[in-house]
C-alpha cells in the first residue's frame, strides 16, 4: 500500500483562498442575475397588463371594398381596396401587439364581401367596436382631409374620441365628425364608425397613404382610440 503524502499547511491555505475567491465570484454573479431577474419580474406584470388590456373584447375591422369592387382609384392608379386592406392589417397588428382583444377582419385579403356580410360579422360576433376603413374621393383633386362618420347617436362619443386621436396624430385637414348614412354603420347593432382617412383623388394624399410612415401612424392612432374607448 502506498502512503499518502501529507498536505503542507501552505497548500491547504492556498486551496482555502481559491475556494473563497470562487465562492465570492459565484455569489456576486448570482446577485447580479437576481437584480436583473427582479427588474424583469417587476416589468412582466406591466407588459402583461398592457397585452391583456382589452382581454375579452372583440374588435371587428372592415377594409372597405375588395375583390370586384376596387373602390375609388387614385391619380397614380392606386385602388382604394388595396390601401384599406393595408391599413386594416396594420391596425390588426397594432392591436395584437398592444392588447389582448380578439380581432376579426371582415376580409383578410382581396375578396368580395357584401355590405350585409360585413354587418353580420359585427352583429354575430357581438363586437365591442366595429371600424370600417375607407379613403375618400372627389371630382376636384385638390380636396383633402379626414372625416369620421357615425350613424347612431350612441356612437357619437366613440366618434369624437377616435377623431381626436386621428387629428392629433396626423397632419391633415380636419373635416370633422359627421353622421353618415352608410349601411355598414346604419344596420350595425354594435358601436360602429366609418373612417375616411384621406382623399385618394388628391395626389399628395394618395402618395402619403401609400407610405409606411403614414400607415404606422394612422394604425397606432386608431388602436389608441379603440383602447381609450374600451378601457
N, C-alpha and C positions, 0 to 999 in steps of 0.2 A: 504494500500500500504506500502510495506517495504521500508525503507530508505536505499539508497546506502551508503556504508561506503566510506569515503574519503580515497584515497590512500595517504600514507605518502610520503614526499619528498624522503626518503631513498629508498622506494620501487620503485619509478619512476626512480631514478638514477640507481638502480641495473638493472632494465629492459633495460634501455638505454645501459648500459655496455654490457649486454648479447647480445643485438641486434647488437651492433657494432662489438663484437667479432665474432658473426656468419657471419656477412657480410664480415669481413676480411678473414675468412676461405673460404667462397664461392668464393670470388674474387681470392684468391691465388690458389684455385683448378682450376678455370677457366683459369688462366694464365698458369698454368702447362699443362692443357689439350690443350690450344691454342698453346703452344710451340710445343707440341708433334704433334698436327694436322698439324702445319706448316711444320714440318720436313717431315711428311708423304706426304703432298701435294707436297713438293718440290721433293720428291723421286718418286712420281707417274709418272710424265712425263718421267723420266729416264726408269722406268720399262716398261711403255707403249711403248716408242720408241724402247726399246730392243725387246719387244714382237712383235712389228709391223715392225721390221727391214726389213723383206722381204715380207711385205704385198703386195698382188697382184702377187707374184711369184708362180710358180708351180714347184715342185721338184718331180721327179719320182725315186723311189728306187727299184732296182731289186735284189731280193735274188736269186742267181744262183741255177739252178737245181730245184728239188722239185717233189713231187709225185712219179711217177715210176722211175724218174731219180735221183738216190742218189748222183750223182757226184762222186768225189774221196772218198775213205774210208781210215781212219787213222789206225795206228797200233793197237790202242785200240778199233777199230770198230766204230769210230765216222764217221757219214755220213756228207759229205760236205754240203748237202742240209739243214741239221738241223742247222749248225753253220752259214751259210749265212743268214738264216731267223732270227736267234737270233741277228745277227749284224744289220740287216736292221731294226728290231723292236727297237733296242737301238738308232739307228740313227734317226728314226722317232720321238721317244720320245724326243731326244735332240733338234731336230728342232722345235717341237711343243713348247718346253719349252723356247727356245731362240728366235724364230722368229714368224712372222705371216703368213708364207708361207703355201700354200696348198700342202700337202704331199700325194702322191699317191703311193701305193705299187702294183707292178705287180702281186705279190701273197702274201696275208696276212697270209697264213697258208701253210700246206704241201699239195700242189696240183700241178698237171702237167700243165704247161703253156708253149706253144710253143715259140720258138725264135721269130717267126713272130708276135705273140700276144704281146710279151714284147715290141717289137719295135713300134707296133701300139699304145700301151698305151702312149708312149712318144710322138709320132708324132700327135696323135689325141688330146692329151691334151695340145699341144703346149708348152711342158715342157721347162722351162728355163735351167734346168740341169737334166741329166739322169745319175745315178750312178749304175753300176752293181757290186755286191759284190761276190767275189769268194775266195776260198782257194786252192792253187796250190798243185801239187803232182809230184813226180819224182821217177824213179826206185830206185835211190840211196837215202836212207833215211837220209843222212847227209846234203842234200841240204836244204837251209833255206833262208828266206828273203822275202821282199815285192817288188812288181812291179806294176807300174801304166801304163795302156795302153790307148792310144787314136788312132783314125783312121784318122780323118780329121785334116789337118794342122791347121785349125782354132781353134781346141780344144787343141793345144799344150800348150798354156798359162794356161788354166784351169788345164791341167795335171801337169805342173810344180808346180803350186800353191798348188794343192792337195797333191802332193808327198812331197813337202816341209813340209807341216803340219804333214804328217804321220811320216816322218823320224825324225822330231823334237820332236814328242811326244812319239814315240815307239822305244825301244831299239831292233832293228832288222837289219839284213844285208840289205843294200840298193842295190837293184837290178836294180834301175834306172827307168827312164821314157822311154817307147818304143812305137813304132807304132805296133798295134795289129790288125790282120785281123779277128776280131770276129764279127759275124753277128749283135749282139745287138748294136754294135757301128758303124759297117760299113754301115748298112742300116738305121741308125738313122739320121734324118734331124735336130735333136736338139743337143746342146752341150752334148757330151756323153763320159764317161770314164768307163773302166772296171778295177777294183782294185783286185789284188791278194794280200791278206793281210797276207800271211804266207803259209808254206807248211804243209798240214795235214799229209803228209807222213813222216814228221820229228816228232819223238815222243815228243821232248821238245816243239816244236811249237804247236803240237796238244794239249798238256796239257795246254799251255798258252792260246790258243784261246778259251778254254772252261772256263777260269776263268772270274769272274765278273769284276775284275780289268782291264783286257785287253779289255773286251767288252766296258766298260765305257770309257776307254782312247781312243780306236780307234774310237768310235762313236762321241766323243767330237771333235777329230781331223778332222774327215770328215765333221762334221757340221761346224766347223770353216773354213775349206777350201771352202765350199759352200757359207758361209756368206761373206767371203773375195771376192770371185769371183762375187757375185751378188750385193754387196753393192756399 
